[in-house]
Amino acid sequence: MNILVFAASHRPTSSNRKLARLSADWLNVHEAKVDFAEYVELDTPLYNAQQSEEGNIPESVRRIAARVAQADALVIAAPEYNWSVPGSLKNLIDWLSHLSPCPLKDKTALLMCATPSKRGGAVGLSHLKTTLESVGVYVYPPALTCGEAEKVLGTDTILDGKTRDRFETLHTGFLDYATRLLPKAA
Ligand SMILES: Cc1cc2nc3c(=O)[nH]c(=O)nc-3n(C[C@H](O)[C@H](O)[C@H](O)COP(=O)(O)O)c2cc1C
Protein backbone atom coordinates (compact mmCIF):
# COMPACT_ATOMS: atom_id res chain seq x y z
CA MET A 1 0.00 0.00 0.00
CA ASN A 2 1.59 3.26 -1.18
CA ILE A 3 0.18 6.30 0.60
CA LEU A 4 0.83 9.94 -0.23
CA VAL A 5 0.53 12.02 2.93
CA PHE A 6 0.51 15.81 3.08
CA ALA A 7 -0.86 18.84 4.93
CA ALA A 8 -2.34 21.74 3.00
CA SER A 9 -0.33 24.36 4.87
CA HIS A 10 3.02 25.97 4.17
CA ARG A 11 3.62 26.95 7.82
CA PRO A 12 6.52 25.06 9.42
CA THR A 13 4.60 25.07 12.73
CA SER A 14 1.32 24.05 11.05
CA SER A 15 -1.06 21.99 13.20
CA ASN A 16 -2.16 20.15 10.09
CA ARG A 17 1.45 19.28 9.28
CA LYS A 18 1.72 17.82 12.79
CA LEU A 19 -1.34 15.64 12.11
CA ALA A 20 0.03 14.60 8.72
CA ARG A 21 3.41 13.72 10.25
CA LEU A 22 1.72 11.65 12.99
CA SER A 23 -0.30 9.89 10.33
CA ALA A 24 2.81 9.15 8.24
CA ASP A 25 4.59 7.74 11.30
CA TRP A 26 1.58 5.56 12.21
CA LEU A 27 1.25 4.25 8.65
CA ASN A 28 4.98 3.52 8.41
CA VAL A 29 4.79 1.39 11.56
CA HIS A 30 1.76 -0.42 10.11
CA GLU A 31 3.62 -1.44 6.99
CA ALA A 32 2.36 1.11 4.51
CA LYS A 33 4.90 2.75 2.20
CA VAL A 34 4.57 6.47 2.87
CA ASP A 35 5.47 9.30 0.53
CA PHE A 36 5.36 12.44 2.72
CA ALA A 37 5.06 15.63 0.67
CA GLU A 38 5.80 19.08 2.05
CA TYR A 39 3.09 21.43 0.78
CA VAL A 40 5.62 23.60 -1.04
CA GLU A 41 6.33 20.58 -3.25
CA LEU A 42 2.66 20.66 -4.32
CA ASP A 43 2.58 24.33 -5.36
CA THR A 44 0.96 24.96 -8.73
CA PRO A 45 0.18 28.10 -10.76
CA LEU A 46 -3.44 29.28 -10.81
CA TYR A 47 -5.64 26.98 -12.88
CA ASN A 48 -6.01 28.26 -16.41
CA ALA A 49 -8.77 26.57 -18.44
CA GLN A 50 -7.40 27.73 -21.79
CA GLN A 51 -3.93 26.42 -20.99
CA SER A 52 -5.44 23.17 -19.72
CA GLU A 53 -7.55 22.74 -22.90
CA GLU A 54 -4.44 23.28 -25.04
CA GLY A 55 -2.65 20.54 -23.10
CA ASN A 56 -0.13 23.11 -21.92
CA ILE A 57 0.19 21.58 -18.47
CA PRO A 58 2.71 23.18 -16.08
CA GLU A 59 5.71 21.02 -15.20
CA SER A 60 4.80 21.22 -11.50
CA VAL A 61 1.34 19.75 -12.22
CA ARG A 62 2.84 16.92 -14.28
CA ARG A 63 5.31 16.15 -11.50
CA ILE A 64 2.58 16.09 -8.82
CA ALA A 65 0.29 14.01 -11.06
CA ALA A 66 3.04 11.38 -11.40
CA ARG A 67 3.46 11.34 -7.62
CA VAL A 68 -0.29 10.94 -7.05
CA ALA A 69 -0.43 8.20 -9.69
CA GLN A 70 2.22 6.23 -7.73
CA ALA A 71 -0.02 6.23 -4.65
CA ASP A 72 -2.85 3.82 -3.87
CA ALA A 73 -4.26 6.15 -1.23
CA LEU A 74 -3.99 9.69 0.10
CA VAL A 75 -4.01 11.16 3.58
CA ILE A 76 -4.75 14.88 3.56
CA ALA A 77 -4.70 17.15 6.61
CA ALA A 78 -6.30 20.37 5.45
CA PRO A 79 -7.06 23.51 7.43
CA GLU A 80 -10.51 25.01 7.08
CA TYR A 81 -10.36 28.40 5.35
CA ASN A 82 -13.53 30.48 5.58
CA TRP A 83 -15.57 27.33 6.19
CA SER A 84 -14.21 25.67 3.07
CA VAL A 85 -11.16 24.16 1.31
CA PRO A 86 -7.93 26.21 1.16
CA GLY A 87 -7.86 27.76 -2.32
CA SER A 88 -4.42 26.33 -3.06
CA LEU A 89 -5.67 22.78 -2.50
CA LYS A 90 -8.81 23.30 -4.59
CA ASN A 91 -6.57 24.74 -7.32
CA LEU A 92 -4.37 21.64 -7.26
CA ILE A 93 -7.39 19.32 -7.45
CA ASP A 94 -8.77 21.37 -10.37
CA TRP A 95 -5.52 20.92 -12.35
CA LEU A 96 -5.37 17.17 -11.63
CA SER A 97 -9.07 16.68 -12.41
CA HIS A 98 -8.61 17.76 -16.03
CA LEU A 99 -5.74 15.43 -16.81
CA SER A 100 -6.51 12.32 -18.77
CA PRO A 101 -6.43 9.91 -17.06
CA CYS A 102 -7.13 11.76 -13.82
CA PRO A 103 -4.54 10.49 -11.33
CA LEU A 104 -6.99 10.93 -8.45
CA LYS A 105 -9.63 8.58 -9.88
CA ASP A 106 -10.22 5.41 -7.81
CA LYS A 107 -7.82 6.43 -5.02
CA THR A 108 -8.96 6.17 -1.44
CA ALA A 109 -8.51 9.12 0.91
CA LEU A 110 -8.48 9.85 4.61
CA LEU A 111 -9.21 13.46 5.59
CA MET A 112 -8.20 15.31 8.75
CA CYS A 113 -8.40 18.90 9.92
CA ALA A 114 -6.75 20.73 12.81
CA THR A 115 -7.98 24.18 13.75
CA PRO A 116 -7.77 26.54 16.73
CA SER A 117 -11.59 26.75 16.82
CA LYS A 118 -13.77 24.33 18.79
CA ARG A 119 -15.74 23.28 15.68
CA GLY A 120 -12.73 21.41 14.30
CA GLY A 121 -13.18 22.28 10.63
CA ALA A 122 -15.97 19.83 9.82
CA VAL A 123 -17.53 22.13 7.21
CA GLY A 124 -14.24 22.59 5.36
CA LEU A 125 -13.73 18.81 5.34
CA SER A 126 -17.24 18.23 3.98
CA HIS A 127 -16.43 20.57 1.07
CA LEU A 128 -13.14 18.78 0.46
CA LYS A 129 -14.94 15.41 0.53
CA THR A 130 -17.47 16.60 -2.06
CA THR A 131 -14.75 17.89 -4.38
CA LEU A 132 -12.66 14.73 -4.12
CA GLU A 133 -15.69 12.49 -4.67
CA SER A 134 -16.58 14.47 -7.78
CA VAL A 135 -13.30 13.32 -9.34
CA GLY A 136 -13.70 9.67 -8.35
CA VAL A 137 -11.91 9.49 -5.00
CA TYR A 138 -13.34 7.07 -2.42
CA VAL A 139 -13.23 9.20 0.71
CA TYR A 140 -13.25 7.18 3.94
CA PRO A 141 -16.50 8.32 5.60
CA PRO A 142 -15.16 9.08 9.10
CA ALA A 143 -12.72 11.98 9.28
CA LEU A 144 -10.63 13.45 12.09
CA THR A 145 -11.64 16.92 13.19
CA CYS A 146 -9.25 18.29 15.75
CA GLY A 147 -10.49 21.50 17.39
CA GLU A 148 -8.39 23.60 19.78
CA ALA A 149 -5.38 22.05 18.10
CA GLU A 150 -2.81 24.05 20.04
CA LYS A 151 -3.98 22.30 23.24
CA VAL A 152 -4.51 18.87 21.70
CA LEU A 153 -1.35 18.47 19.62
CA GLY A 154 2.21 18.45 20.95
CA THR A 155 5.20 18.74 18.64
CA ASP A 156 5.10 15.07 17.68
CA THR A 157 2.36 13.62 19.84
CA ILE A 158 -1.38 13.86 20.54
CA LEU A 159 -1.70 15.14 24.10
CA ASP A 160 -5.42 14.47 24.50
CA GLY A 161 -6.34 10.81 25.16
CA LYS A 162 -9.76 10.89 23.42
CA THR A 163 -8.27 12.38 20.26
CA ARG A 164 -5.44 9.82 20.38
CA ASP A 165 -8.04 7.01 20.49
CA ARG A 166 -10.01 8.55 17.59
CA PHE A 167 -6.79 8.89 15.60
CA GLU A 168 -5.87 5.24 16.21
CA THR A 169 -9.36 3.89 15.39
CA LEU A 170 -9.59 6.07 12.30
CA HIS A 171 -6.23 4.92 10.93
CA THR A 172 -6.91 1.24 11.63
CA GLY A 173 -10.27 1.53 9.85
CA PHE A 174 -8.82 3.48 6.95
CA LEU A 175 -6.02 1.00 6.29
CA ASP A 176 -8.59 -1.80 6.15
CA TYR A 177 -10.89 0.25 3.85
CA ALA A 178 -8.04 1.23 1.52
CA THR A 179 -6.78 -2.37 1.36
CA ARG A 180 -10.24 -3.69 0.48
CA LEU A 181 -10.59 -1.12 -2.30
CA LEU A 182 -7.17 -1.77 -3.84
CA PRO A 183 -7.66 -2.73 -7.48
CA LYS A 184 -7.20 -6.49 -7.84
CA ALA A 185 -4.22 -7.52 -9.98
CA ALA A 186 -5.51 -8.79 -13.35
C1 LIG B 1 -7.66 32.65 5.21
C2 LIG B 1 -7.97 31.94 6.49
C3 LIG B 1 -9.24 31.52 6.76
C4 LIG B 1 -9.53 30.80 7.93
N1 LIG B 1 -10.79 30.32 8.13
C5 LIG B 1 -11.02 29.48 9.18
C6 LIG B 1 -12.27 28.82 9.31
O1 LIG B 1 -13.19 28.96 8.53
N2 LIG B 1 -12.43 27.96 10.36
C7 LIG B 1 -11.43 27.73 11.27
O2 LIG B 1 -11.62 26.94 12.19
N3 LIG B 1 -10.23 28.36 11.17
C8 LIG B 1 -10.00 29.22 10.14
N4 LIG B 1 -8.79 29.81 9.99
C9 LIG B 1 -7.77 29.59 11.01
C10 LIG B 1 -6.97 28.34 10.67
O3 LIG B 1 -7.68 27.20 11.06
C11 LIG B 1 -5.64 28.39 11.44
O4 LIG B 1 -4.86 29.46 10.92
C12 LIG B 1 -4.91 27.07 11.35
O5 LIG B 1 -3.87 27.08 12.30
C13 LIG B 1 -4.33 26.85 9.97
O6 LIG B 1 -3.79 25.58 9.88
P1 LIG B 1 -2.22 25.28 10.04
O7 LIG B 1 -1.86 25.45 11.49
O8 LIG B 1 -2.11 23.86 9.59
O9 LIG B 1 -1.47 26.23 9.14
C14 LIG B 1 -8.48 30.55 8.85
C15 LIG B 1 -7.19 31.00 8.58
C16 LIG B 1 -6.93 31.68 7.42
C17 LIG B 1 -5.50 32.10 7.11
The ligand as an SDF file (V2000), in Angstrom:
LIG
                    3D

 31 33  0  0  0  0  0  0  0  0999 V2000
   -7.6630   32.6510    5.2070 C   0  0  0  0  0  0  0  0  0  0  0  0
   -7.9730   31.9380    6.4880 C   0  0  0  0  0  0  0  0  0  0  0  0
   -9.2450   31.5190    6.7600 C   0  0  0  0  0  0  0  0  0  0  0  0
   -9.5310   30.8040    7.9300 C   0  0  0  0  0  0  0  0  0  0  0  0
  -10.7910   30.3220    8.1330 N   0  0  0  0  0  0  0  0  0  0  0  0
  -11.0160   29.4820    9.1790 C   0  0  0  0  0  0  0  0  0  0  0  0
  -12.2740   28.8170    9.3100 C   0  0  0  0  0  0  0  0  0  0  0  0
  -13.1910   28.9590    8.5260 O   0  0  0  0  0  0  0  0  0  0  0  0
  -12.4320   27.9590   10.3550 N   0  0  0  0  0  0  0  0  0  0  0  0
  -11.4340   27.7350   11.2710 C   0  0  0  0  0  0  0  0  0  0  0  0
  -11.6150   26.9400   12.1900 O   0  0  0  0  0  0  0  0  0  0  0  0
  -10.2340   28.3590   11.1710 N   0  0  0  0  0  0  0  0  0  0  0  0
  -10.0040   29.2170   10.1370 C   0  0  0  0  0  0  0  0  0  0  0  0
   -8.7850   29.8130    9.9880 N   0  0  0  0  0  0  0  0  0  0  0  0
   -7.7650   29.5920   11.0130 C   0  0  0  0  0  0  0  0  0  0  0  0
   -6.9680   28.3420   10.6660 C   0  0  0  0  0  0  0  0  0  0  0  0
   -7.6760   27.2000   11.0580 O   0  0  0  0  0  0  0  0  0  0  0  0
   -5.6370   28.3940   11.4380 C   0  0  0  0  0  0  0  0  0  0  0  0
   -4.8620   29.4630   10.9240 O   0  0  0  0  0  0  0  0  0  0  0  0
   -4.9100   27.0740   11.3500 C   0  0  0  0  0  0  0  0  0  0  0  0
   -3.8700   27.0800   12.3010 O   0  0  0  0  0  0  0  0  0  0  0  0
   -4.3270   26.8550    9.9680 C   0  0  0  0  0  0  0  0  0  0  0  0
   -3.7890   25.5810    9.8810 O   0  0  0  0  0  0  0  0  0  0  0  0
   -2.2200   25.2790   10.0350 P   0  0  0  0  0  0  0  0  0  0  0  0
   -1.8640   25.4530   11.4910 O   0  0  0  0  0  0  0  0  0  0  0  0
   -2.1060   23.8630    9.5870 O   0  0  0  0  0  0  0  0  0  0  0  0
   -1.4680   26.2290    9.1370 O   0  0  0  0  0  0  0  0  0  0  0  0
   -8.4840   30.5500    8.8490 C   0  0  0  0  0  0  0  0  0  0  0  0
   -7.1940   31.0040    8.5770 C   0  0  0  0  0  0  0  0  0  0  0  0
   -6.9290   31.6800    7.4160 C   0  0  0  0  0  0  0  0  0  0  0  0
   -5.5010   32.1020    7.1050 C   0  0  0  0  0  0  0  0  0  0  0  0
  1  2  1  0
  2  3  1  0
  2 30  2  0
  3  4  2  0
  4  5  1  0
  4 28  1  0
  5  6  2  0
  6  7  1  0
  6 13  1  0
  7  8  2  0
  7  9  1  0
  9 10  1  0
 10 11  2  0
 10 12  1  0
 12 13  2  0
 13 14  1  0
 14 15  1  0
 14 28  1  0
 15 16  1  0
 16 17  1  0
 16 18  1  0
 18 19  1  0
 18 20  1  0
 20 21  1  0
 20 22  1  0
 22 23  1  0
 23 24  1  0
 24 25  2  0
 24 26  1  0
 24 27  1  0
 28 29  2  0
 29 30  1  0
 30 31  1  0
M  END
$$$$
